[in-house]
């Protein structure tokens, strides 16, 4: 078969949680609760897509955060301090994902149409299993049930930006070849994950982390502001190596048609 067999989808900012707010807002809250230490939402977004412990560590290494941390505590953030923030973060995150499980506009009809065509739907996340076990049933109640899902701490090899979660989906779904898969993500580590797995990659410029707006904020924006934010997000995802960048997963049909044409011509990612 020389056509796409599966989508491997991220969760927050890709299928559910327009703007990817469940993870980002909770990082801000966790730092405040654990150490009464302020981080901004923009700072919290920068390492998005990594596993959550790695995200906290990377956030602590951002020059702006590191300088404030050292001024406050006299040393760079330690592994033990990352552990404490992570322990503070986890119960907050578990509660938050159930509130941010609403599917993004247009995504469910698009996926239903693809399934009718025989497409398999895999998924993976920067969330650990404990969080996914809250999110998966919450999303199912609202209509989203992928064929398989993998959490960032499920595999011994690790999570993003490595290829392992994406490849675990290939194995579980019984896909014939990695070049017959499309990895869709709203953040750079997820695009890198797909490239490392040998898949086509599609970045999302409006629904996710890089655009960084709620659905209501997006609806209220002027065309000029939407265009300006879209360009910044698109550039970042393209620089990461995304083969395609679209606004939301609801727009995926035309991309699949284009990739199918390229596959028939013998092209590979």
C-alpha positions in Angstrom: 0.0 0.0 0.0 1.4 3.4 -1.0 -0.9 5.6 1.1 -1.0 7.0 4.6 -2.1 4.3 7.1 -2.0 6.2 10.4 -2.0 9.5 12.2 0.1 9.7 15.4 -1.4 12.6 17.3 -0.3 14.7 20.2 -3.0 15.5 22.8 -3.1 19.1 24.3 -3.2 21.7 21.6 -3.6 19.1 18.9 -6.8 17.2 19.6 -8.0 18.6 22.9 -7.4 21.8 24.9 -7.2 24.6 22.3 -4.2 26.7 23.1 -2.6 24.0 25.3 -3.5 25.6 28.6 -3.8 22.6 30.9 0.0 22.0 31.0 1.3 25.5 30.7 -0.9 27.2 33.4 -0.2 24.5 35.8 3.6 24.9 35.6 3.1 28.5 36.7 1.0 27.4 39.6 3.3 24.6 40.6 6.4 26.9 40.8 4.3 29.4 42.9 3.1 26.8 45.3 6.3 24.9 45.7 8.7 27.8 46.1 6.6 31.0 45.9 8.6 31.6 42.7 7.1 33.4 39.7 7.4 32.1 36.1 5.4 33.6 33.3 3.1 31.7 31.0 5.4 32.6 28.1 8.3 31.1 29.9 6.3 28.0 30.8 5.5 27.5 27.1 9.0 27.4 25.8 10.0 23.8 26.6 6.5 22.5 25.8 6.3 19.0 24.3 8.9 17.5 26.6 8.0 15.1 29.4 6.8 17.1 32.4 9.8 16.4 34.7 12.2 17.3 31.8 10.0 20.4 31.1 10.4 21.7 34.7 14.2 21.1 34.5 14.4 22.9 31.1 12.2 25.7 32.4 14.7 26.1 35.3 17.6 26.4 32.9 16.0 29.2 30.8 18.3 32.2 31.2 15.5 34.5 32.5 14.3 31.9 35.0 17.8 30.8 36.1 18.9 34.3 36.8 15.9 35.0 39.0 16.3 31.6 40.7 19.9 32.2 41.5 19.2 35.7 42.8 16.5 34.2 45.0 18.1 31.0 46.2 21.8 31.5 45.6 22.3 28.4 43.3 21.0 26.9 40.0 17.9 24.8 40.4 18.8 21.4 41.7 17.5 17.9 40.8 15.9 17.8 44.3 14.1 21.1 43.6 12.9 19.9 40.3 11.6 16.7 42.0 9.7 18.9 44.6 8.1 21.1 41.9 7.2 18.0 39.9 5.5 16.4 43.0 3.6 19.7 43.5 2.7 19.8 39.8 1.3 16.3 39.4 -2.0 16.5 41.4 -2.7 20.0 40.0 -2.1 18.6 36.5 -4.3 15.6 37.0 -7.2 17.8 38.1 -6.6 20.3 35.3 -6.6 17.9 32.3 -10.2 16.8 33.1 -11.2 20.5 32.7 -9.3 20.9 29.5 -10.4 17.7 27.7 -12.8 19.4 25.2 -11.9 18.4 21.6 -10.8 21.3 19.3 -13.4 22.6 16.9 -13.7 20.5 13.7 -11.3 17.7 14.9 -13.8 15.0 15.7 -15.6 15.1 12.3 -12.2 15.1 10.5 -11.1 12.0 12.4 -14.4 10.3 11.9 -14.1 10.8 8.1 -10.5 9.4 8.2 -11.6 6.4 10.1 -14.3 5.6 7.5 -11.4 5.6 5.0 -9.6 3.0 7.1 -7.1 5.3 8.8 -5.7 4.3 12.2 -5.4 6.9 15.0 -2.5 6.6 17.4 -1.4 9.1 20.0 1.3 10.0 22.5 1.8 12.8 25.0 4.3 14.6 27.2 1.9 13.8 30.0 3.0 10.9 32.3 0.7 7.9 32.6 -0.9 9.1 35.9 -2.2 12.2 34.1 -3.2 10.3 30.9 -5.3 7.9 33.0 -7.4 11.0 33.9 -7.4 12.6 30.5 -8.2 9.6 28.3 -11.6 8.8 29.9 -12.5 12.5 30.2 -11.8 12.9 26.4 -13.7 9.7 25.6 -16.8 11.1 27.3 -16.5 14.1 24.9 -16.1 11.9 21.9 -12.4 11.3 21.4 -11.0 7.8 21.6 -7.8 7.0 19.7 -6.9 3.5 18.8 -3.8 3.6 21.0 -2.1 6.0 23.4 1.4 6.2 24.9 2.4 8.3 27.9 5.8 9.9 28.2 7.0 7.6 31.1 5.7 4.3 29.6 8.9 3.4 27.7 12.3 2.6 29.2 14.0 4.5 26.4 12.2 7.7 27.3 10.0 10.3 25.6 10.3 13.2 23.2 12.3 14.3 21.3 13.2 10.6 20.8 11.2 8.5 18.4 10.1 5.8 20.9 6.5 6.8 21.7 5.7 7.3 18.0 7.3 4.0 17.1 5.4 2.2 19.9 2.2 3.3 18.1 3.5 1.9 14.8 4.0 -1.5 16.5 0.7 -1.6 18.4 -1.3 -0.5 15.3 0.4 -2.9 13.0 1.5 -0.2 10.5 3.5 -1.5 7.5 6.1 1.2 7.4 7.0 4.4 9.3 6.8 6.5 6.1 3.1 5.6 6.0 2.5 7.6 9.2 2.0 11.3 9.9 3.0 12.7 13.2 0.9 15.8 14.1 2.0 18.1 16.9 1.8 21.7 18.1 5.2 21.9 19.6 8.8 21.5 18.4 9.8 18.4 20.5 6.8 16.6 18.9 7.9 17.5 15.4 11.4 16.3 16.2 9.9 13.1 17.6 8.2 12.4 14.2 11.3 13.2 12.2 13.4 10.9 14.4 10.8 8.2 13.8 11.0 8.6 10.0 7.5 9.9 9.6 5.9 12.8 7.8 5.4 15.7 10.2 2.6 18.3 10.4 2.8 21.3 12.8 -0.3 23.1 14.0 0.1 26.9 13.9 -3.1 28.1 15.6 -4.6 25.5 17.9 -1.6 24.9 20.1 1.3 26.0 22.2 3.1 28.3 19.7 -0.1 30.4 19.1 -0.9 30.3 22.8 -4.5 31.7 22.8 -7.8 30.2 24.2 -10.6 29.5 21.7 -12.5 32.6 22.9 -9.4 34.8 22.6 -8.7 33.5 19.1 -12.4 34.1 18.1 -12.1 37.7 19.3 -8.8 38.5 17.6 -8.5 40.8 14.5 -7.4 39.2 11.3 -4.1 41.1 11.6 -3.3 39.7 15.0 -4.2 36.1 13.9 -2.0 36.5 10.9 0.9 37.8 13.0 0.7 35.0 15.5 0.3 32.4 12.8 3.4 33.5 11.0 5.5 33.3 14.2 4.2 29.9 15.0 4.5 28.6 11.5 8.1 29.8 11.2 9.1 28.0 14.5 7.5 24.8 13.4 9.0 24.9 9.9 12.4 25.7 11.4 12.0 22.5 13.5 11.6 20.6 10.2 7.8 20.2 9.9 6.9 19.0 6.4 3.6 20.9 6.5 2.1 23.5 8.8 -1.7 24.0 9.0 -3.9 25.9 11.4 -5.6 23.0 13.2 -6.0 19.2 12.9 -9.4 19.8 11.3 -7.4 20.9 8.1 -5.5 17.6 7.8 -7.4 16.1 4.8 -5.6 18.2 2.1 -2.2 17.3 3.7 -3.0 13.6 3.6 -4.0 13.9 -0.1 -0.8 15.6 -0.9 1.3 13.1 1.0 -0.5 10.2 -0.7 0.5 11.7 -4.1 4.1 12.1 -3.0 4.1 8.5 -1.8 2.8 7.2 -5.1 5.7 9.1 -6.8 8.2 7.3 -4.6 8.9 10.1 -2.2 9.7 9.5 1.5 9.8 11.9 4.5 
